[in-house]
Amino acid sequence: MGFSSTSPKDSSETLETTPLNPNSLSTQIPPDSFHLAYIIYFILGAGFLVPWNAFITAVDYFAYLYPGVAVDRVFAVTYMLVALIFLLIIIRVAEKSRAYIRINLGLVMFVVSLVVVPVMDVCYVKGRRGLYGAYYVTVAATGLSGMGDALVQGSLIGSAGELPERYMQAVVAGTAASGTQMASAFS
């Protein structure tokens, strides 16, 4: 089985392909003692939806604070647009940076975006309605969270894709578990 050039006389131009032996692949995989790598990928998969879930779950509170604004729509457009733009940027520069740096930078962005809103609420908003300066900061925090999502999700999917299939399955299962948790919070 192979591809040959138009000249059958020249055997140096023949490309031979060998099928991948699944048994040889399993001997190259280091053991995952106690399934720790699988658990880590599961937790990371669940983790990149937590900031979005936090913002969208509190949308009623934000709608109370900022009357007359379609908070849920603004959050969704801001988050998704920023995530898309930064995902496209990451695709361009992925070869120039390391996945673990992008993942950790994205997680730091998640923490900052999740901390700034409650701190601002305690120090500045204090439950008062109509402080639209705080609204703009909250929208910016949502955008920062979208940027972190692009970094974490894009890098995590890419790094899990280089590993055996079970680690990609762990990321997807973690994402599904995060969505299931939020769906049960609304029922």
N, C-alpha and C positions, 0 to 999 in steps of 0.2 A: 504494500500500500504506500504510495508516494506520488509525487508530482515529478514529471521529467520534462526536460527542455525539448525543444523541437528537434534537436539533433540527438538521436539515440546513440551516436558514437561517443559523445562526451559524457562519461559517467560522473565527472566532478560537478556537473551542474544539476544532478539529481538530488532532490530534497526528500529525505526519508522522514516520516513521522512515526513515532512509536506511541502506542496508546498508553495512557496513564494507568499504572497498576495500583488499584486502591489498597492492596495489601502492603505495598512498599511505602505508601504514604503514612499508614498508621504506625509504622516502625520509626518514623522520623519525628513524630509528635511527642514532646516531653509529657510525662504524666502530670495531670492536674490533681495534686493531692488535696483531698477534702473538697474538691470542686471550687476552690477559692477563685480561680480566674473566671469561671462561669458566674459565680455570685457577684464578682466585681463588675463584670459586663452587664449583668442584670440590673444592678443598682445604678450604674451609669446610664443605662437605657431608661430607667424610671426617672432618673434625676433631671434629664434635659427637658422634661415636660413640667416639672414642678413650678418654675417661675411663671410660665404661661397660665397654668392652672390657678396659681395664687392670684394673679391679676384678674382673671376672668371670673373666679369664684366671688371676688369682692366687688363685682361690678354694681351690685345694688347699693352698696355703701358709697361707691364713687358717684353713682347717679344721684344719690341723696345730697352729697356734698356739692356737686356741680349741676344744678338743675338746668334744663334746657339744652344739654349737650348729650349727644348719642355716644356715651362713653364706650359701650361695648363695640360699636362699629369703629370708632377711632382707635381703640386699643388693637382690634384685629387688623386693621389696615396698617397701622404703624408697625406692629410686631412682624407681620408677614412680609411687608415691603422691605423693611430693614434686614430681616433674615434672608430674603431672596438676594438682595444686593450684595450682602456680605458673603453669602454662599458662592455667588459668581466670582467675587474677588478671591475667595479661598481657592477656588478651582484654578485660578490663574497663578497663584503663588504657593500652592501646596508643595511643590517640589523644592521650594527654597526654605521651608520651615519644617519643624518636626511636629508630629501629631500630638505628642504629650504636652508640648508647649502650648499648642492651640487649645487643647482640652482644658489645661489648667487656667489659661487666660480666660476662656469662656466661663469656667466655673467661678472665677473671681468676679467677672461681670455679672453673673447670676447673683452672687452674694451682695454686691454693691446695689444692684437694682432692687433686691428684696429688702435691704436694710434702709435705703434712703426714704422710702415711702412711709414706713411706720415712724421713723425718727422725725421726719417732717410733720407727720400727723401729731405726734406728741408735743413737739416744740413750737409749731407754727399754726397748724390748722385747728387743733383742739376741738374738733367737731363742728366748727363754724361753717356755714354754707356760703358758697359764692366766692371763695378765694381762688380765683382762676390762675394766679401765679403758681399755686400748688398743683393745679390741674396740669399745667404745662410741664412741670417737673415730673409729675406722675407719667405723663405721656412719654417724656424723654427716658424715664426709667423703663417703660415698656419697650421702647426702641433699643435701649441698652441690653435688655433681656433678649430681644430678638437677635441682636448682634452676638451675644453669648451663645444663643441656641445654634446659630449658623456655625460658630467655631466648634462647639461641642459635638453637635449632631453630625456635621460633615466629617470631622476628624475621627469620631468614634466609629461611624459606619465604615469609613475608609480603613481604619486599623483593624476592625473586626473582620472585614472582608479579606484581609491577608492571612487570617487564621482559619482553622478548621470551621466547618459550618455551624457547629454547636454554639460558637461564640457570637455569631451573627444572630442566631436564634435567641440567645440570651438577651441581646440588645433589644430585639423586636419584642420579646416577651416582657421585658422590663417596661418598655414604652406602653404596651397593652395593659399591663398591670397598673401603671400610673393613670391611664385613661379610665380604667375600670373603677379605680378608687374614687376619682372625681365624679364619675357617673353615679356612684352609690351615695355620694355626699348630697346630690341634688334630689334624690328620691325620698 
